[in-house]
Amino acid sequence: GETYVGEALGELFVNGLRGQVHEKPHERLTSKEYQVFSLIVKGKSVKEISRQLSLARSTISTYRTRILQKMKMKSNAELARYAATHDLVD
């Protein structure tokens, strides 16, 4: 009934506790989250993103929530500012 953590994941966890993880917030996103992030910062609405990616609006909203949590931000405006600052906008 215990959880097993592999060596690589354990090392990442310990380094994170020590403050040795230096990844940028957008690097924490999965490829799908990054895809949604890119469309959000381009000003696309949930409806437009949903249509473009052939996913339910609720799924896009869930991705948006996860993106905001992972990047420790509160709004699309913050995401857009971050993207512009880090030269992530096409």
Contact map, one row per residue, 1 for C-alpha under 8 A:
111000000000000000000000000000000000000000000000000000000000000000000000000000000000000000
111100000000000000000000000000000000000000000000000000000000000000000000000000000000000000
111110000000000000000000000000000000000000000000000000000000000000000000000000000000000000
011111000000000000000000000000000000000000000000000000000000000000000000000000000000000000
001111101100000000000000000000000000000000000000000000000000000000000000000000000000000000
000111111100000000000000000000000000000000000000000000000000000000000000000000000000000000
000011111110000000000000000000000000000000000000000000000000000000000000000000000000000000
000001111111000000000000000000000000000000000000000000000000000000000000000000000000000000
000011111111100000000000000000000000000000000000000000000000000000000000000000000000000000
000011111111110000000000000000000000000000000000000000000000000000000000000000000000000000
000000111111111000000000000000000000000000000000000000000000000000000000000000000000000000
000000011111111100001000000000000000000000000000000000000000000000000000000000000000000000
000000001111111110000000000000000000000000000000000000000000000000000000000000000000000000
000000000111111111000000000000000000000000000000000000000000000000000000000000000000000000
000000000011111111111000000000000000000000000000000000000000000000000000000000000000000000
000000000001111111111000000000000000000000000000000000000000000000000000000000000000000000
000000000000111111110000000000000000000000000000000000000000000000000000000000000000000000
000000000000011111110000000000000000000000000000000000000000000000000000000000000000000000
000000000000001111111100000000000000000000000000000000000000000000000000000000000000000000
000000000000001111111100000000000000000000000000000000000000000000000000000000000000000000
000000000001001100111110000000000000000000000000000000000000000000000000000000000000000000
000000000000000000111111000000000000000000000000000000000000000000000000000000000000000000
000000000000000000001111101100000000000000000000000000000000000000000000000000000000000000
000000000000000000000111111100000000000000000000000000000000000000000000000000000000000000
000000000000000000000011111110000000000000000000000000000000000000000111000000000000000000
000000000000000000000001111110000100000000000000000000000000000000000010000000000000000000
000000000000000000000011111110000000000000000000000000000000000000000000000000000000000000
000000000000000000000011111111000000000000000000000000000000000000000110000000000000000000
000000000000000000000000111111111100000000000000000000000000000000100100000000000000000000
000000000000000000000000000111111100000000000000000000000000000000000000000000000000000000
000000000000000000000000000011111110000000000000000000000000000000000000000000000000000000
000000000000000000000000000011111111000000000000000000000000000000000000000000000000000000
000000000000000000000000000011111111100000000000000000000000001101100000000000000000000000
000000000000000000000000010011111111110000000000000000000000000000000000000000000000000000
000000000000000000000000000000111111111000000000000000000000000000000000000000000000000000
000000000000000000000000000000011111111100000000100000000001001100000000000000000000000000
000000000000000000000000000000001111111110000000000000000000000100100000000000100000000000
000000000000000000000000000000000111111111000000000000000000000000000000000000000000000110
000000000000000000000000000000000011111111110000100000000000000000000000000000000000000000
000000000000000000000000000000000001111111111100100000000000000000000000000100110000000000
000000000000000000000000000000000000111111110000000000000000000000000000000110110010000010
000000000000000000000000000000000000011111110000000000000000000000000000000000010000000010
000000000000000000000000000000000000001111111000000000000000000000000000000000000000000000
000000000000000000000000000000000000001111111101100000000000000000000000000000000000000000
000000000000000000000000000000000000000100111111100000000000000000000000000000000000000000
000000000000000000000000000000000000000100011111110000001001100000000000000000000000000000
000000000000000000000000000000000000000000001111111000001000000000000000000000000000000000
000000000000000000000000000000000000000000011111111100000000000000000000000000000000000000
000000000000000000000000000000000001001100011111111110000001000000000000000000000000000000
000000000000000000000000000000000000000000000111111111111001000000000000000000000000000000
000000000000000000000000000000000000000000000011111111100000000000000000000000000000000000
000000000000000000000000000000000000000000000001111111100000000000000000000000000000000000
000000000000000000000000000000000000000000000000111111100000000000000000000000000000000000
000000000000000000000000000000000000000000000000011111110000000000000000000000000000000000
000000000000000000000000000000000000000000000000011111111011000000000000000000000000000000
000000000000000000000000000000000000000000000000010001111111000000000000000000000000000000
000000000000000000000000000000000000000000000110010000111111100000000000000000000000000000
000000000000000000000000000000000000000000000000000000011111110000000000000000000000000000
000000000000000000000000000000000000000000000000000000111111111000000000000000000000000000
000000000000000000000000000000000001000000000100110000111111111100000000000000000000000000
000000000000000000000000000000000000000000000100000000001111111110000000000000000000000000
000000000000000000000000000000000000000000000000000000000111111111000000000000000000000000
000000000000000000000000000000001001000000000000000000000011111111100000000000000000000000
000000000000000000000000000000001001100000000000000000000001111111110000000000000000000000
000000000000000000000000000000000000000000000000000000000000111111111000000000000000000000
000000000000000000000000000000001000000000000000000000000000011111111100000000000000000000
000000000000000000000000000010001000100000000000000000000000001111111110000000000000000000
000000000000000000000000000000000000000000000000000000000000000111111111111000100000000000
000000000000000000000000000000000000000000000000000000000000000011111111110000000000000000
000000000000000000000000100110000000000000000000000000000000000001111111100000000000000000
000000000000000000000000110100000000000000000000000000000000000000111111100000000000000000
000000000000000000000000100000000000000000000000000000000000000000011111110000000000000000
000000000000000000000000000000000000000000000000000000000000000000011111111001100000000000
000000000000000000000000000000000000000000000000000000000000000000011001111101000000000000
000000000000000000000000000000000000000000000000000000000000000000010000111111100000000000
000000000000000000000000000000000000000110000000000000000000000000000000011111110000000000
000000000000000000000000000000000000000010000000000000000000000000000000001111111000000000
000000000000000000000000000000000000000000000000000000000000000000000000111111111100000000
000000000000000000000000000000000000100110000000000000000000000000010000101111111110000000
000000000000000000000000000000000000000111000000000000000000000000000000000111111111000000
000000000000000000000000000000000000000000000000000000000000000000000000000011111111100000
000000000000000000000000000000000000000000000000000000000000000000000000000001111111110000
000000000000000000000000000000000000000010000000000000000000000000000000000000111111111110
000000000000000000000000000000000000000000000000000000000000000000000000000000011111111110
000000000000000000000000000000000000000000000000000000000000000000000000000000001111111100
000000000000000000000000000000000000000000000000000000000000000000000000000000000111111100
000000000000000000000000000000000000000000000000000000000000000000000000000000000011111110
000000000000000000000000000000000000010000000000000000000000000000000000000000000011111111
000000000000000000000000000000000000010011000000000000000000000000000000000000000011001111
000000000000000000000000000000000000000000000000000000000000000000000000000000000000000111
